[in-house]
Amino acid sequence: MPSEVKYANDVILLVKELLKENTGYYQDLDELVPGDKYQGLDHDKLVAKLNALVMLEFGLNRQEILKIMDSFKSAKHAKEVEDMTQLIIDEIQEVGE
């Protein structure tokens, strides 16, 4: 599968770090999945990077991403969604797509 998905190795390392956030669980992942490329990043940055890579894998353009993220907005969470959307867009630009 990693050869079929352009960003598979990065997705694996990002998911590993997100799983390790569950205190008391998955602590053996460093031994099972080598690599520390994303170690130490905060939760929102990990999620934004993961979302960006998945969106790139599906070939979504900026407008499609904005429309998808807009669907998560609510009166209570508008600011959080806008912040995450900006993080995702920044990550996509960093990847160079």
DSSP file (Angstrom, degrees, kcal/mol; ACC not computed):
  #  RESIDUE AA STRUCTURE BP1 BP2  ACC     N-H-->O    O-->H-N    N-H-->O    O-->H-N    TCO  KAPPA ALPHA  PHI   PSI    X-CA   Y-CA   Z-CA
    1    1 A M    >>        0   0    0      0, 0.0     3,-2.0     0, 0.0     4,-1.3   0.000 360.0 360.0 360.0 -43.6    0.0    0.0    0.0
    2    2 A P  T 34  +     0   0    0      0, 0.0     6,-0.4     0, 0.0     7,-0.2   0.827 360.0  54.9 -52.9 -30.8    2.7    2.6    0.8
    3    3 A S  T 34 S+     0   0    0      1,-0.2     3,-0.1     5,-0.1     0, 0.0   0.732 107.7  50.3 -74.2 -19.5    3.8    2.5   -2.9
    4    4 A E  T <4 S+     0   0    0     -3,-2.0     2,-0.6     1,-0.1    -1,-0.2   0.705 105.2  60.6 -87.8 -22.1    0.2    3.3   -4.0
    5    5 A V  S >< S-     0   0    0     -4,-1.3     3,-1.8    -3,-0.1     4,-0.3  -0.934  74.9-148.2-113.1 117.7   -0.3    6.3   -1.7
    6    6 A K  T 3  S+     0   0    0     -2,-0.6     3,-0.3     1,-0.3    -1,-0.1   0.855  97.5  31.8 -53.8 -42.6    2.2    9.1   -2.4
    7    7 A Y  T 3> S+     0   0    0      1,-0.2     4,-2.6    46,-0.2    -1,-0.3   0.068  80.8 123.6-106.1  24.3    2.3   10.3    1.3
    8    8 A A  H <> S+     0   0    0     -3,-1.8     4,-2.6    -6,-0.4     5,-0.2   0.884  73.1  50.5 -55.7 -45.8    1.8    6.9    3.0
    9    9 A N  H  > S+     0   0    0     -4,-0.3     4,-1.9    -3,-0.3    -1,-0.2   0.899 113.0  46.3 -63.3 -39.5    5.0    7.0    5.1
   10   10 A D  H  > S+     0   0    0     -3,-0.2     4,-2.5     2,-0.2    -1,-0.2   0.906 111.1  52.3 -68.1 -40.9    4.1   10.5    6.3
   11   11 A V  H  X S+     0   0    0     -4,-2.6     4,-2.7     1,-0.2     5,-0.2   0.917 108.9  51.2 -60.2 -43.2    0.5    9.5    7.1
   12   12 A I  H  X S+     0   0    0     -4,-2.6     4,-2.2    -5,-0.2    -1,-0.2   0.920 111.9  46.1 -60.3 -45.4    1.8    6.5    9.1
   13   13 A L  H  X S+     0   0    0     -4,-1.9     4,-1.9     2,-0.2    -1,-0.2   0.862 112.8  50.0 -69.2 -35.1    4.2    8.7   11.2
   14   14 A L  H  X S+     0   0    0     -4,-2.5     4,-2.2     2,-0.2    -2,-0.2   0.934 111.6  47.5 -67.0 -45.7    1.5   11.4   11.8
   15   15 A V  H  X S+     0   0    0     -4,-2.7     4,-2.8     1,-0.2     5,-0.2   0.886 108.5  56.7 -62.8 -38.4   -1.1    8.8   12.9
   16   16 A K  H  X S+     0   0    0     -4,-2.2     4,-2.0    -5,-0.2    -1,-0.2   0.940 108.5  45.9 -57.3 -47.6    1.6    7.2   15.2
   17   17 A E  H  X S+     0   0    0     -4,-1.9     4,-0.6     1,-0.2    -1,-0.2   0.884 112.5  50.5 -65.8 -37.9    2.1   10.5   16.9
   18   18 A L  H >< S+     0   0    0     -4,-2.2     3,-1.0     1,-0.2     4,-0.3   0.908 110.2  50.1 -66.1 -40.9   -1.6   11.1   17.3
   19   19 A L  H >< S+     0   0    0     -4,-2.8     3,-1.8     1,-0.2    -2,-0.2   0.878 103.1  60.4 -63.1 -37.0   -2.1    7.7   18.8
   20   20 A K  H 3< S+     0   0    0     -4,-2.0    -1,-0.2     1,-0.3    -2,-0.2   0.664  86.8  75.7 -67.2 -15.1    0.7    8.3   21.2
   21   21 A E  T << S+     0   0    0     -3,-1.0     2,-1.5    -4,-0.6    -1,-0.3   0.708  72.4  91.6 -67.1 -18.2   -1.3   11.2   22.6
   22   22 A N  S X  S-     0   0    0     -3,-1.8     3,-2.5    -4,-0.3    -1,-0.1  -0.629  86.6-133.4 -80.4  91.0   -3.5    8.6   24.3
   23   23 A T  T 3  S+     0   0    0     -2,-1.5     3,-0.1     1,-0.3    -2,-0.1  -0.161  85.5  16.3 -51.9 128.1   -1.6    8.4   27.6
   24   24 A G  T 3  S+     0   0    0      1,-0.3     2,-0.3    -4,-0.2    -1,-0.3   0.328 113.3  85.8  91.7  -7.7   -1.1    4.9   28.7
   25   25 A Y  S <  S+     0   0    0     -3,-2.5    -1,-0.3    -6,-0.2    -3,-0.1  -0.891  87.0  10.6-123.5 154.5   -1.8    3.4   25.3
   26   26 A Y  S >  S+     0   0    0     -2,-0.3     3,-1.6     1,-0.1     4,-0.2   0.678  71.4 141.6  60.2  21.8    0.3    2.8   22.2
   27   27 A Q  T 3   +     0   0    0      1,-0.3     3,-0.5     2,-0.1     4,-0.2   0.646  64.3  63.4 -71.9 -11.9    3.6    3.5   24.0
   28   28 A D  T >> S+     0   0    0      1,-0.2     4,-1.9     2,-0.1     3,-0.7   0.393  73.7  97.4 -88.8   3.7    5.3    0.8   22.0
   29   29 A L  H <> S+     0   0    0     -3,-1.6     4,-3.4     1,-0.2    -1,-0.2   0.821  72.9  62.5 -64.8 -31.3    4.7    2.5   18.7
   30   30 A D  H 34 S+     0   0    0     -3,-0.5    -1,-0.2     1,-0.2     5,-0.2   0.872 109.6  41.9 -62.0 -34.1    8.2    4.0   18.6
   31   31 A E  H <4 S+     0   0    0     -3,-0.7    -2,-0.2    -4,-0.2    -1,-0.2   0.877 120.0  42.8 -76.6 -39.1    9.6    0.5   18.6
   32   32 A L  H  < S+     0   0    0     -4,-1.9    -2,-0.2     1,-0.3    -3,-0.2   0.831 122.5  35.8 -77.6 -33.4    7.1   -0.8   16.1
   33   33 A V  S  < S-     0   0    0     -4,-3.4    -1,-0.3    -5,-0.2     2,-0.0  -0.880  83.0-149.7-125.9  96.9    7.1    2.2   13.7
   34   34 A P        +     0   0    0      0, 0.0    -3,-0.1     0, 0.0     2,-0.1  -0.339  51.4  77.2 -68.6 146.6   10.5    3.7   13.3
   35   35 A G        -     0   0    0     -5,-0.2     3,-0.1     1,-0.1    -2,-0.1  -0.053  43.9-160.3 125.4 136.1   10.8    7.4   12.6
   36   36 A D    >   +     0   0    0      1,-0.1     3,-1.3    -2,-0.1    -1,-0.1   0.045  47.5 128.6-129.8  25.8   10.4   10.6   14.6
   37   37 A K  T 3  S+     0   0    0      1,-0.3    -1,-0.1     3,-0.0   -27,-0.0   0.811  86.4  29.3 -53.3 -35.9    9.8   13.2   11.8
   38   38 A Y  T >  S+     0   0    0    -25,-0.1     3,-1.7    -3,-0.1    -1,-0.3   0.289  86.8 133.0-111.9   8.4    6.7   14.6   13.5
   39   39 A Q  T <  S+     0   0    0     -3,-1.3     3,-0.1     1,-0.2    -3,-0.1  -0.371  71.4  22.2 -62.8 135.1    7.6   13.9   17.2
   40   40 A G  T 3  S+     0   0    0      1,-0.3    -1,-0.2    -2,-0.1     2,-0.1   0.310  86.8 131.1  92.5  -9.0    7.0   16.9   19.4
   41   41 A L    <   -     0   0    0     -3,-1.7    -1,-0.3     1,-0.1    -3,-0.0  -0.494  61.5-109.1 -74.7 148.1    4.4   18.7   17.2
   42   42 A D     >  -     0   0    0     -2,-0.1     4,-2.2    -3,-0.1     3,-0.2  -0.290  31.5-101.6 -74.7 165.6    1.2   19.9   18.9
   43   43 A H  H  > S+     0   0    0      1,-0.2     4,-2.6     2,-0.2     5,-0.2   0.893 118.7  49.6 -55.4 -49.1   -2.1   18.2   18.3
   44   44 A D  H  > S+     0   0    0      1,-0.2     4,-2.7     2,-0.2    -1,-0.2   0.886 110.6  50.4 -62.5 -38.4   -3.5   20.8   15.9
   45   45 A K  H  > S+     0   0    0      2,-0.2     4,-2.5    -3,-0.2    -1,-0.2   0.910 111.1  49.1 -65.9 -41.6   -0.4   20.8   13.7
   46   46 A L  H  X S+     0   0    0     -4,-2.2     4,-2.4     2,-0.2    -2,-0.2   0.931 113.5  46.2 -61.6 -45.8   -0.4   17.0   13.5
   47   47 A V  H  X S+     0   0    0     -4,-2.6     4,-3.0     2,-0.2     5,-0.2   0.909 112.5  50.4 -64.8 -42.4   -4.1   17.0   12.5
   48   48 A A  H  X S+     0   0    0     -4,-2.7     4,-2.6    -5,-0.2    -1,-0.2   0.918 111.6  47.6 -62.9 -43.4   -3.6   19.8   10.0
   49   49 A K  H  X S+     0   0    0     -4,-2.5     4,-2.3     2,-0.2    -2,-0.2   0.925 113.7  47.8 -63.3 -43.9   -0.6   17.9    8.4
   50   50 A L  H  X S+     0   0    0     -4,-2.4     4,-2.3     2,-0.2    -2,-0.2   0.944 113.5  46.8 -62.5 -48.3   -2.6   14.7    8.2
   51   51 A N  H  X S+     0   0    0     -4,-3.0     4,-2.7     1,-0.2     5,-0.2   0.906 111.3  52.4 -60.4 -42.0   -5.7   16.4    6.7
   52   52 A A  H  X S+     0   0    0     -4,-2.6     4,-2.5    -5,-0.2    -1,-0.2   0.924 110.3  47.3 -60.7 -45.1   -3.5   18.2    4.2
   53   53 A L  H  X S+     0   0    0     -4,-2.3     4,-2.4     2,-0.2    -1,-0.2   0.894 112.8  48.7 -66.1 -39.3   -1.9   15.0    3.0
   54   54 A V  H  X S+     0   0    0     -4,-2.3     4,-1.8     2,-0.2    -1,-0.2   0.924 112.0  49.2 -65.3 -43.3   -5.2   13.2    2.7
   55   55 A M  H  <>S+     0   0    0     -4,-2.7     5,-2.3     1,-0.2     4,-0.2   0.894 111.7  48.9 -64.0 -39.6   -6.7   16.1    0.8
   56   56 A L  H ><5S+     0   0    0     -4,-2.5     3,-1.5     1,-0.2    -1,-0.2   0.909 107.4  55.3 -64.2 -41.4   -3.7   16.2   -1.5
   57   57 A E  H 3<5S+     0   0    0     -4,-2.4    -1,-0.2     1,-0.3    -2,-0.2   0.862 108.3  48.6 -60.0 -35.5   -3.9   12.4   -2.1
   58   58 A F  T 3<5S-     0   0    0     -4,-1.8    -1,-0.3    -5,-0.1    -2,-0.2   0.440 114.8-119.8 -85.6   1.0   -7.5   12.9   -3.2
   59   59 A G  T < 5 +     0   0    0     -3,-1.5    -3,-0.2    -4,-0.2     2,-0.2   0.770  50.5 168.6  72.2  26.2   -6.5   15.7   -5.5
   60   60 A L      < -     0   0    0     -5,-2.3    -1,-0.2     1,-0.1     2,-0.1  -0.486  23.7-142.3 -75.0 141.2   -8.6   18.4   -3.9
   61   61 A N     >  -     0   0    0     -2,-0.2     4,-2.4     1,-0.1     5,-0.2  -0.442  32.4 -93.3 -94.1 175.9   -8.1   22.0   -4.9
   62   62 A R  H  > S+     0   0    0      1,-0.2     4,-2.7     2,-0.2     5,-0.2   0.894 124.3  50.6 -56.7 -45.3   -8.2   25.0   -2.6
   63   63 A Q  H  > S+     0   0    0      1,-0.2     4,-2.2     2,-0.2    -1,-0.2   0.903 110.9  48.8 -62.2 -41.8  -11.9   25.7   -3.4
   64   64 A E  H  > S+     0   0    0      2,-0.2     4,-2.5     1,-0.2    -1,-0.2   0.895 111.7  49.7 -64.9 -39.9  -12.9   22.2   -2.6
   65   65 A I  H  X S+     0   0    0     -4,-2.4     4,-2.9     2,-0.2     5,-0.2   0.930 110.7  49.3 -64.6 -45.1  -10.9   22.2    0.6
   66   66 A L  H  X S+     0   0    0     -4,-2.7     4,-2.2     1,-0.2    -2,-0.2   0.892 111.7  49.3 -61.5 -39.6  -12.5   25.5    1.7
   67   67 A K  H  X S+     0   0    0     -4,-2.2     4,-1.2     2,-0.2    -1,-0.2   0.920 112.4  47.4 -66.4 -43.7  -16.0   24.1    0.9
   68   68 A I  H >< S+     0   0    0     -4,-2.5     3,-0.7     1,-0.2     4,-0.4   0.948 114.5  45.9 -61.7 -49.0  -15.4   20.9    2.8
   69   69 A M  H >< S+     0   0    0     -4,-2.9     3,-1.6     1,-0.3     4,-0.3   0.862 106.2  60.2 -65.2 -35.0  -14.0   22.8    5.8
   70   70 A D  H >< S+     0   0    0     -4,-2.2     3,-1.5     1,-0.3    -1,-0.3   0.822  93.8  65.8 -59.8 -31.1  -16.9   25.2    5.7
   71   71 A S  T << S+     0   0    0     -4,-1.2    -1,-0.3    -3,-0.7    -2,-0.2   0.668  96.8  56.2 -68.1 -14.5  -19.3   22.3    6.2
   72   72 A F  T <  S+     0   0    0     -3,-1.6    -1,-0.3    -4,-0.4    -2,-0.2   0.532  83.6 112.3 -91.8  -7.8  -17.8   21.9    9.7
   73   73 A K    <   +     0   0    0     -3,-1.5     2,-0.3    -4,-0.3     5,-0.1  -0.384  36.3 163.5 -70.0 141.4  -18.5   25.4   10.8
   74   74 A S     >  -     0   0    0     -2,-0.1     4,-1.1     1,-0.0     3,-0.2  -0.930  53.6 -99.1-144.5 167.4  -21.1   26.1   13.5
   75   75 A A  T  4 S+     0   0    0     -2,-0.3     3,-0.3     1,-0.2     4,-0.2   0.880 125.2  44.6 -56.5 -37.3  -21.8   29.1   15.6
   76   76 A K  T  4 S+     0   0    0      1,-0.2    -1,-0.2     2,-0.1     4,-0.2   0.786 124.6  30.8 -78.3 -28.2  -19.9   27.5   18.5
   77   77 A H  T  > S+     0   0    0     -3,-0.2     4,-2.3     1,-0.1     5,-0.2   0.169  79.1 112.7-121.1  18.3  -16.9   26.2   16.4
   78   78 A A  H  X S+     0   0    0     -4,-1.1     4,-2.4    -3,-0.3     5,-0.2   0.922  82.0  46.9 -59.3 -46.9  -16.5   28.8   13.6
   79   79 A K  H  > S+     0   0    0     -4,-0.2     4,-2.5     1,-0.2    -1,-0.2   0.912 112.0  49.8 -64.1 -43.5  -13.2   30.2   14.9
   80   80 A E  H  > S+     0   0    0      1,-0.2     4,-2.5     2,-0.2    -1,-0.2   0.904 112.3  48.0 -62.3 -41.3  -11.7   26.7   15.4
   81   81 A V  H  X S+     0   0    0     -4,-2.3     4,-2.7     2,-0.2    -2,-0.2   0.911 111.7  49.7 -66.8 -42.3  -12.7   25.6   11.9
   82   82 A E  H  X S+     0   0    0     -4,-2.4     4,-2.1    -5,-0.2    -2,-0.2   0.912 111.9  48.6 -62.6 -41.8  -11.3   28.7   10.4
   83   83 A D  H  X S+     0   0    0     -4,-2.5     4,-2.2     2,-0.2    -2,-0.2   0.923 113.3  46.5 -63.8 -44.5   -8.0   28.2   12.3
   84   84 A M  H  X S+     0   0    0     -4,-2.5     4,-2.6     2,-0.2    -2,-0.2   0.898 109.7  54.5 -65.8 -39.5   -7.7   24.6   11.2
   85   85 A T  H  X S+     0   0    0     -4,-2.7     4,-2.6     1,-0.2    -1,-0.2   0.924 109.1  48.1 -59.0 -44.7   -8.6   25.5    7.6
   86   86 A Q  H  X S+     0   0    0     -4,-2.1     4,-2.6     1,-0.2    -1,-0.2   0.903 110.4  51.3 -64.4 -40.7   -5.7   28.0    7.6
   87   87 A L  H  X S+     0   0    0     -4,-2.2     4,-2.3     2,-0.2    -2,-0.2   0.912 111.1  48.6 -60.7 -42.3   -3.3   25.4    9.1
   88   88 A I  H  X S+     0   0    0     -4,-2.6     4,-2.5     2,-0.2    -2,-0.2   0.935 111.6  48.4 -64.2 -46.6   -4.3   22.9    6.4
   89   89 A I  H  X S+     0   0    0     -4,-2.6     4,-2.3     1,-0.2    -2,-0.2   0.914 111.6  50.8 -60.2 -43.0   -3.9   25.4    3.6
   90   90 A D  H  X S+     0   0    0     -4,-2.6     4,-2.0     1,-0.2    -1,-0.2   0.907 110.3  49.6 -60.8 -42.2   -0.4   26.4    5.0
   91   91 A E  H  X S+     0   0    0     -4,-2.3     4,-2.1     2,-0.2    -2,-0.2   0.900 109.1  51.5 -64.4 -41.0    0.6   22.7    5.2
   92   92 A I  H  X>S+     0   0    0     -4,-2.5     5,-1.5     1,-0.2     4,-1.2   0.917 110.5  48.7 -62.8 -42.4   -0.5   22.2    1.6
   93   93 A Q  H  <5S+     0   0    0     -4,-2.3    -1,-0.2     1,-0.2    -2,-0.2   0.873 108.7  54.4 -64.6 -36.2    1.6   25.1    0.5
   94   94 A E  H  <5S+     0   0    0     -4,-2.0    -1,-0.2     1,-0.2    -2,-0.2   0.882 105.0  52.6 -64.8 -38.3    4.5   23.8    2.5
   95   95 A V  H  <5S-     0   0    0     -4,-2.1    -1,-0.2    -5,-0.1    -2,-0.2   0.784 113.9-124.4 -68.2 -25.5    4.3   20.5    0.6
   96   96 A G  T  <5       0   0    0     -4,-1.2    -3,-0.2    -5,-0.2    -2,-0.1   0.685 360.0 360.0  93.3  19.2    4.4   22.5   -2.6
   97   97 A E      <       0   0    0     -5,-1.5    -4,-0.2     0, 0.0    -5,-0.1   0.436 360.0 360.0 -93.3 360.0    1.3   21.3   -4.2
